Amino acid sequence: MTAFEFSKDIIETCSRYDFIKGIDILLLDEPALKVRAVLNESIFIDVFYNAETCKYSFALIRDNKRIFGADNLRGWHIHPFENPDEHIDSDPVSLENFLNMIRANMEKGIFSVRGD
């Protein structure tokens, strides 16, 4: 998949989640892509993709600090809410999986876009 094709997938996927208020394409220069999905003024999701290396990175950022993430930079792993510096091995994570994990944590009250 090219970076351009993935950018279209990101926009389509994010449009299905009401907690995402906007999308900014920060970089689209084949083979690399960086997109920011905005939740509010201090919370966003950064998505990085490199089509040549097939590397993905999803990071939920609050006040410029990662609070949750998933990537395959050294095998697929998750950076959990409880300790975002930790690496927990996982199966591959799609953007949709990642957004569903965020929504599940919102529903449990672990995470809020109000900045709680």
C-alpha positions in Angstrom: 0.0 0.0 0.0 1.3 3.4 -0.8 1.4 6.3 1.7 -1.2 8.1 -0.4 -3.5 5.1 -0.3 -3.1 4.7 3.4 -3.8 8.4 3.9 -7.2 7.9 2.3 -7.8 4.9 4.6 -6.9 6.9 7.6 -9.4 9.7 6.7 -12.2 7.1 6.0 -11.5 5.2 9.2 -11.3 8.3 11.4 -14.5 9.7 10.0 -16.4 6.8 11.7 -15.3 7.9 15.3 -17.2 10.8 16.8 -14.4 11.6 19.3 -12.1 12.6 16.4 -12.8 16.3 15.6 -10.3 16.8 12.7 -7.6 15.3 10.5 -4.3 17.1 9.5 -1.9 15.6 7.0 1.5 16.6 8.4 3.6 14.8 5.8 2.8 12.9 2.6 6.0 12.3 0.7 6.2 8.8 -0.7 7.0 6.5 1.0 6.3 8.3 4.3 3.1 9.6 5.8 2.4 11.4 9.1 -1.2 12.2 10.0 -2.6 13.9 13.1 -6.2 13.1 14.2 -7.3 15.8 16.6 -9.5 15.0 19.6 -9.3 18.4 21.3 -6.9 21.2 21.8 -4.4 19.1 23.8 -5.1 15.6 22.7 -4.4 14.0 19.4 -3.4 10.8 17.7 -0.3 10.7 15.5 -0.2 8.1 12.8 3.1 7.3 11.0 3.5 4.9 8.0 6.4 4.1 5.8 5.4 2.2 2.7 9.0 0.9 1.9 9.5 -0.6 5.4 5.9 -1.4 6.2 6.4 0.3 9.6 3.4 1.7 11.4 3.1 3.8 14.5 0.0 5.0 16.4 0.4 7.3 19.4 -2.3 8.9 21.5 -0.7 12.2 22.8 -1.9 14.4 25.6 -0.1 17.6 26.4 2.7 16.6 24.0 3.3 13.3 25.8 2.4 9.8 24.6 -0.2 8.2 26.9 -1.0 5.2 24.7 0.5 3.7 21.6 1.1 0.8 19.3 3.8 0.2 16.6 5.8 -2.4 14.8 9.2 -0.8 15.0 10.7 -3.9 16.6 7.8 -6.3 16.3 4.2 -5.4 17.1 3.7 -4.1 20.6 1.5 -1.8 22.6 2.4 1.0 25.0 -0.4 0.7 27.6 -2.3 3.5 29.3 -1.0 2.3 32.7 2.7 2.7 31.6 3.2 4.1 28.1 6.9 3.5 28.2 6.3 -0.3 28.5 6.3 -2.6 25.5 3.7 -5.4 25.5 3.9 -7.8 22.6 0.8 -7.9 20.5 -0.7 -9.2 17.3 -0.6 -6.7 14.4 -2.7 -3.5 15.2 -4.6 -1.7 12.6 -5.7 1.9 12.9 -9.3 0.7 13.5 -8.0 -1.7 16.3 -6.2 1.2 17.9 -9.2 3.6 17.7 -11.4 0.8 19.2 -8.9 0.4 22.1 -9.1 4.1 22.8 -12.9 4.0 22.7 -13.0 1.0 25.0 -10.8 2.8 27.5 -13.0 5.9 27.2 -16.1 3.8 28.0 -14.3 2.3 31.0 -13.4 5.8 32.2 -9.7 5.2 31.9 -9.3 8.0 29.3 -11.3 11.1 28.6 -11.1 13.7 25.9 -12.0 16.3 28.5 -8.5 15.9 29.7 -9.4 14.2 33.0 
